[in-house]
Amino acid sequence: MTRLAIVIVSYNACDDLTRTLESLTSAPPTTSHEIVVVDNASTDGAPHVVRSRFPRVRLIPADGNVGFASANNLGIRSTASDLVLLLNPDTIVPAGAIDRLVERIDASPDVAIAGPRIVDEHGRPELSMGGPVNPWREAARKVVQRFDAHGNSTARRWIAREASRDRDVEWVTGACLLVRRADAEAVGLLDERYFLYMEDVDFCASVRARGRRVLFTPVAEIVHRRGRSGAGDRGRVHAAWHESHLAFYRKHTPLWAPVLALYQRLTKADSRRT
C-alpha cells in the first residue's frame, strides 16, 4: 500500500494541470505515493493530456462538474493510503517539498492536518492559513490583502512574518492540504454541500472539533498560480463564493449568518446599480 495519495481536482485547467503534473513527476516525492486526477468534465482536453502524457497518473472522470468538495471525496475514496494530499491544479511543487511536509506531520502524531507555506509566482508568500472566521477578522484580512496587492511594504512584511512561523491555526488552504486518512474519514471527508470555496475551512473546523490539531508549517513551500482553474466562468465562481460563505456562517456561526446575508443582498443590489 502506498503511504500517500495526491488528489488533484481539475476543471478546464489543462495548461496549469500539465505544469503541476510535470513538477510532481520530474522530481517525484520519495514517499511512496500515487497521483489521482479527478476531472470535473473539462472541455479543454485535459483528460486526453493526462492519459497520453502521464500514464502513471490515475484519471477519474467525474459525472459532470460536481464541485471541489465532491470531486476531492471521489479521489479520497478511490485510494487507501495513510495520508492524503489535496493539491490544486494551479500549483508547482518543488523537489522535496512534499517529503518535508510528510516528515513534519509524522513528527507530531496529534496533528491531523498540515499546510505548507504557499508563495505566488514571484516568491511572495500568501495568507494561506488563518484564525477563526468572523466579520471582524475577515474585514481585517481583506484590508491586509488589498494593501499587499497594491505593493504596500508594511502589509507584505506582516504576511511574510505570518508565513514564516510553524504554529497551530484554525485552518489551512485546500490548495495544498495534507491530512491523515483516519482523521478525514472520522469527519466524513469534505462537506459536499460546498460547491466551491470554504470547504477547506469547514473541513479543518470539523477536524479541530474532535480535538485534533491543524498545523501551518513553512518547512515546505509550494508555488500557487492562483485562480486559474475555471477562470472563464467568473459569474458562477463569484456566486459560489457567496453561497459557500453564507453556508459556512450558517453552520458554524449562525448568529452572524443574517448579518452576512443582509450584507450580500446590499452589495449585490449596489453592484446592479453601478
Stockholm file with secondary structure:
# STOCKHOLM 1.0

chainA/1-274         MTRLAIVIVSYNACDDLTRTLESLTSAPPTTSHEIVVVDNASTDGAPHVVRSRFPRVRLIPADGNVGFASANNLGIRSTASDLVLLLNPDTIVPAGAIDRLVERIDASPDVAIAGPRIVDEHGRPELSMGGPVNPWREAARKVVQRFDAHGNSTARRWIAREASRDRDVEWVTGACLLVRRADAEAVGLLDERYFLYMEDVDFCASVRARGRRVLFTPVAEIVHRRGRSGAGDRGRVHAAWHESHLAFYRKHTPLWAPVLALYQRLTKADSRRT
#=GR chainA/1-274 SS CCSEEEEEEESSCHHHHHHHHHHHHHSCCSSCEEEEEEECSCSSSHHHHHHHHCTTSEEEECSSCCCHHHHHHHHHHTCCCSEEEEECTTEECCTTHHHHHHHHHHTCTTEEEEEEEEECTTSCBCCCEESCCCHHHHHHHHHHHHHHHTTCHHHHHHHHHHTTCCEECSEECTTEEEEEHHHHHHTTSSCTTCSSSSHHHHHHHHHHTTTCEEEEEEEEEEEECTTCTTTTCHHHHHHHHHHHHHHHHHHHCTTTHHHHHHHHHHHHHHHHHC
#=GC SS_cons         CCSEEEEEEESSCHHHHHHHHHHHHHSCCSSCEEEEEEECSCSSSHHHHHHHHCTTSEEEECSSCCCHHHHHHHHHHTCCCSEEEEECTTEECCTTHHHHHHHHHHTCTTEEEEEEEEECTTSCBCCCEESCCCHHHHHHHHHHHHHHHTTCHHHHHHHHHHTTCCEECSEECTTEEEEEHHHHHHTTSSCTTCSSSSHHHHHHHHHHTTTCEEEEEEEEEEEECTTCTTTTCHHHHHHHHHHHHHHHHHHHCTTTHHHHHHHHHHHHHHHHHC
//
